[in-house]
Amino acid sequence: MVNQEAGRMNEADLKDGGWIKQPDGSWSKGARAVRAVEADRAQPPAVSSLDGGKPKRQGRKASVGGSAGTVTMIMLRHRLLDPDAVAAACKPLTDSVAAFLGVDDADPAWFWEWGQQRTDGEEGVLVKIEYKQQP
Protein backbone atom coordinates (compact mmCIF):
# COMPACT_ATOMS: atom_id res chain seq x y z
CA MET A 1 0.00 0.00 0.00
CA VAL A 2 1.30 3.48 -0.83
CA ASN A 3 2.27 5.58 2.16
CA GLN A 4 -0.49 8.23 1.99
CA GLU A 5 1.15 10.56 4.52
CA ALA A 6 4.42 11.02 2.67
CA GLY A 7 2.89 10.49 -0.78
CA ARG A 8 5.81 8.23 -1.70
CA MET A 9 6.15 4.60 -2.59
CA ASN A 10 8.55 2.33 -0.74
CA GLU A 11 10.34 -0.80 -1.97
CA ALA A 12 7.50 -3.06 -0.85
CA ASP A 13 5.02 -0.98 -2.89
CA LEU A 14 7.23 -1.28 -5.97
CA LYS A 15 7.63 -5.04 -5.56
CA ASP A 16 3.87 -5.43 -5.07
CA GLY A 17 3.36 -3.52 -8.33
CA GLY A 18 5.52 -5.98 -10.28
CA TRP A 19 8.70 -3.87 -10.32
CA ILE A 20 12.08 -5.60 -10.03
CA LYS A 21 15.15 -3.99 -8.44
CA GLN A 22 18.15 -4.21 -10.78
CA PRO A 23 21.77 -4.76 -9.62
CA ASP A 24 22.57 -1.10 -10.37
CA GLY A 25 19.79 0.05 -7.99
CA SER A 26 17.29 1.04 -10.69
CA TRP A 27 13.80 -0.48 -10.99
CA SER A 28 12.13 -2.04 -14.03
CA LYS A 29 8.93 -3.89 -14.83
CA GLY A 30 9.30 -7.59 -15.45
CA ALA A 31 9.93 -8.52 -19.09
CA ARG A 32 7.33 -10.30 -21.16
CA ALA A 33 8.08 -13.80 -22.34
CA VAL A 34 9.38 -14.02 -25.90
CA ARG A 35 8.71 -17.10 -27.99
CA ALA A 36 11.58 -18.83 -29.73
CA VAL A 37 11.80 -18.74 -33.52
CA GLU A 38 13.54 -21.34 -35.65
CA ALA A 39 16.74 -19.91 -37.11
CA ASP A 40 16.80 -22.24 -40.14
CA ARG A 41 13.35 -21.31 -41.47
CA ALA A 42 13.76 -21.04 -45.26
CA GLN A 43 10.81 -18.76 -46.04
CA PRO A 44 8.96 -16.27 -43.85
CA PRO A 45 5.27 -17.03 -43.38
CA ALA A 46 2.99 -15.72 -46.11
CA VAL A 47 1.19 -12.51 -45.14
CA SER A 48 -1.13 -10.24 -47.05
CA SER A 49 0.06 -6.78 -48.04
CA LEU A 50 -1.28 -3.89 -45.97
CA ASP A 51 -1.07 -1.46 -48.89
CA GLY A 52 -3.49 -3.44 -51.07
CA GLY A 53 -0.82 -4.29 -53.64
CA LYS A 54 -0.22 -0.66 -54.66
CA PRO A 55 2.88 -0.10 -56.79
CA LYS A 56 5.97 0.97 -54.88
CA ARG A 57 7.51 4.43 -55.39
CA GLN A 58 10.27 4.28 -57.93
CA GLY A 59 13.47 6.19 -57.18
CA ARG A 60 14.36 9.02 -59.50
CA LYS A 61 17.68 9.67 -61.12
CA ALA A 62 19.84 12.09 -59.17
CA SER A 63 19.90 15.66 -60.51
CA VAL A 64 17.08 15.35 -63.03
CA GLY A 65 17.89 17.62 -65.95
CA GLY A 66 21.29 18.47 -64.46
CA SER A 67 19.72 20.87 -61.94
CA ALA A 68 21.04 21.51 -58.46
CA GLY A 69 20.53 24.11 -55.79
CA THR A 70 19.23 25.05 -52.38
CA VAL A 71 15.66 25.26 -51.13
CA THR A 72 15.07 27.32 -47.98
CA MET A 73 11.76 27.22 -46.12
CA ILE A 74 11.03 29.69 -43.31
CA MET A 75 7.88 29.06 -41.27
CA LEU A 76 6.15 32.17 -39.89
CA ARG A 77 4.36 31.09 -36.72
CA HIS A 78 2.60 32.61 -33.73
CA ARG A 79 4.12 29.90 -31.51
CA LEU A 80 7.52 28.43 -32.32
CA LEU A 81 8.06 24.68 -32.63
CA ASP A 82 10.92 22.70 -31.16
CA PRO A 83 13.84 23.16 -33.59
CA ASP A 84 13.93 19.45 -34.43
CA ALA A 85 10.24 19.47 -35.44
CA VAL A 86 10.47 22.18 -38.11
CA ALA A 87 11.65 19.91 -40.95
CA ALA A 88 8.97 17.33 -40.08
CA ALA A 89 6.26 20.01 -40.06
CA CYS A 90 7.41 21.15 -43.52
CA LYS A 91 7.54 17.62 -45.00
CA PRO A 92 4.34 17.89 -47.09
CA LEU A 93 5.54 21.20 -48.54
CA THR A 94 9.03 19.75 -49.07
CA ASP A 95 7.50 16.91 -51.10
CA SER A 96 5.43 19.38 -53.15
CA VAL A 97 8.42 21.60 -53.92
CA ALA A 98 10.50 18.55 -54.86
CA ALA A 99 7.72 17.41 -57.23
CA PHE A 100 7.54 20.93 -58.71
CA LEU A 101 11.31 20.85 -59.32
CA GLY A 102 11.11 17.32 -60.72
CA VAL A 103 13.60 15.96 -58.19
CA ASP A 104 13.56 13.61 -55.22
CA ASP A 105 13.91 15.39 -51.89
CA ALA A 106 16.78 12.99 -51.09
CA ASP A 107 18.72 14.04 -54.22
CA PRO A 108 22.23 15.00 -53.03
CA ALA A 109 22.42 17.77 -55.65
CA TRP A 110 19.75 19.68 -53.73
CA PHE A 111 20.29 21.12 -50.25
CA TRP A 112 17.20 21.66 -48.09
CA GLU A 113 17.07 24.16 -45.21
CA TRP A 114 14.22 24.76 -42.76
CA GLY A 115 13.78 27.52 -40.21
CA GLN A 116 11.12 29.41 -38.31
CA GLN A 117 10.37 32.94 -37.22
CA ARG A 118 7.81 34.14 -34.69
CA THR A 119 5.26 36.60 -36.07
CA ASP A 120 2.21 38.45 -34.79
CA GLY A 121 0.96 38.69 -38.38
CA GLU A 122 -0.36 36.02 -40.71
CA GLU A 123 1.16 32.55 -40.43
CA GLY A 124 2.65 30.93 -43.51
CA VAL A 125 5.81 29.61 -45.12
CA LEU A 126 8.33 31.50 -47.23
CA VAL A 127 10.02 29.34 -49.87
CA LYS A 128 13.24 30.40 -51.61
CA ILE A 129 14.65 28.32 -54.47
CA GLU A 130 18.22 29.03 -55.53
CA TYR A 131 19.62 27.26 -58.58
CA LYS A 132 23.35 26.52 -58.72
CA GLN A 133 25.19 27.59 -61.81
CA GLN A 134 26.29 24.49 -63.69
CA PRO A 135 29.83 24.72 -65.20
C-alpha positions in Angstrom: 0.0 0.0 0.0 1.3 3.5 -0.8 2.3 5.6 2.2 -0.5 8.2 2.0 1.1 10.6 4.5 4.4 11.0 2.7 2.9 10.5 -0.8 5.8 8.2 -1.7 6.2 4.6 -2.6 8.5 2.3 -0.7 10.3 -0.8 -2.0 7.5 -3.1 -0.9 5.0 -1.0 -2.9 7.2 -1.3 -6.0 7.6 -5.0 -5.6 3.9 -5.4 -5.1 3.4 -3.5 -8.3 5.5 -6.0 -10.3 8.7 -3.9 -10.3 12.1 -5.6 -10.0 15.2 -4.0 -8.4 18.1 -4.2 -10.8 21.8 -4.8 -9.6 22.6 -1.1 -10.4 19.8 0.0 -8.0 17.3 1.0 -10.7 13.8 -0.5 -11.0 12.1 -2.0 -14.0 8.9 -3.9 -14.8 9.3 -7.6 -15.5 9.9 -8.5 -19.1 7.3 -10.3 -21.2 8.1 -13.8 -22.3 9.4 -14.0 -25.9 8.7 -17.1 -28.0 11.6 -18.8 -29.7 11.8 -18.7 -33.5 13.5 -21.3 -35.6 16.7 -19.9 -37.1 16.8 -22.2 -40.1 13.4 -21.3 -41.5 13.8 -21.0 -45.3 10.8 -18.8 -46.0 9.0 -16.3 -43.8 5.3 -17.0 -43.4 3.0 -15.7 -46.1 1.2 -12.5 -45.1 -1.1 -10.2 -47.1 0.1 -6.8 -48.0 -1.3 -3.9 -46.0 -1.1 -1.5 -48.9 -3.5 -3.4 -51.1 -0.8 -4.3 -53.6 -0.2 -0.7 -54.7 2.9 -0.1 -56.8 6.0 1.0 -54.9 7.5 4.4 -55.4 10.3 4.3 -57.9 13.5 6.2 -57.2 14.4 9.0 -59.5 17.7 9.7 -61.1 19.8 12.1 -59.2 19.9 15.7 -60.5 17.1 15.3 -63.0 17.9 17.6 -66.0 21.3 18.5 -64.5 19.7 20.9 -61.9 21.0 21.5 -58.5 20.5 24.1 -55.8 19.2 25.0 -52.4 15.7 25.3 -51.1 15.1 27.3 -48.0 11.8 27.2 -46.1 11.0 29.7 -43.3 7.9 29.1 -41.3 6.2 32.2 -39.9 4.4 31.1 -36.7 2.6 32.6 -33.7 4.1 29.9 -31.5 7.5 28.4 -32.3 8.1 24.7 -32.6 10.9 22.7 -31.2 13.8 23.2 -33.6 13.9 19.4 -34.4 10.2 19.5 -35.4 10.5 22.2 -38.1 11.6 19.9 -40.9 9.0 17.3 -40.1 6.3 20.0 -40.1 7.4 21.2 -43.5 7.5 17.6 -45.0 4.3 17.9 -47.1 5.5 21.2 -48.5 9.0 19.7 -49.1 7.5 16.9 -51.1 5.4 19.4 -53.2 8.4 21.6 -53.9 10.5 18.5 -54.9 7.7 17.4 -57.2 7.5 20.9 -58.7 11.3 20.8 -59.3 11.1 17.3 -60.7 13.6 16.0 -58.2 13.6 13.6 -55.2 13.9 15.4 -51.9 16.8 13.0 -51.1 18.7 14.0 -54.2 22.2 15.0 -53.0 22.4 17.8 -55.7 19.7 19.7 -53.7 20.3 21.1 -50.2 17.2 21.7 -48.1 17.1 24.2 -45.2 14.2 24.8 -42.8 13.8 27.5 -40.2 11.1 29.4 -38.3 10.4 32.9 -37.2 7.8 34.1 -34.7 5.3 36.6 -36.1 2.2 38.5 -34.8 1.0 38.7 -38.4 -0.4 36.0 -40.7 1.2 32.5 -40.4 2.6 30.9 -43.5 5.8 29.6 -45.1 8.3 31.5 -47.2 10.0 29.3 -49.9 13.2 30.4 -51.6 14.6 28.3 -54.5 18.2 29.0 -55.5 19.6 27.3 -58.6 23.3 26.5 -58.7 25.2 27.6 -61.8 26.3 24.5 -63.7 29.8 24.7 -65.2 
